[in-house]
Amino acid sequence: MSHPWTKTAPPRASPPGYQAAFSGGSEPLLVDVLRDPIIHRLMARDGIEMTAMLALIRMTQGRIQ
């Protein structure tokens, strides 16, 4: 049985000259992401403090090293 929310629309064509944010195999540095004002607004909206985010990042780095 199919549900309407599981159907996907076909992808739209990108406008000429458009380049995806992470195309070319590169990603922004984490420090750059965390400096982005939009990220600050999203975190504030979600009730996430920067100190908590940095603590989580340090803990995760410790686990994967």
Secondary structure by P-SEA (a helix, b strand, c coil): cccccccccccccccccccccccccccccaaaaaacaaaaaaaaaacccaaaaaaaaaaaaaaac
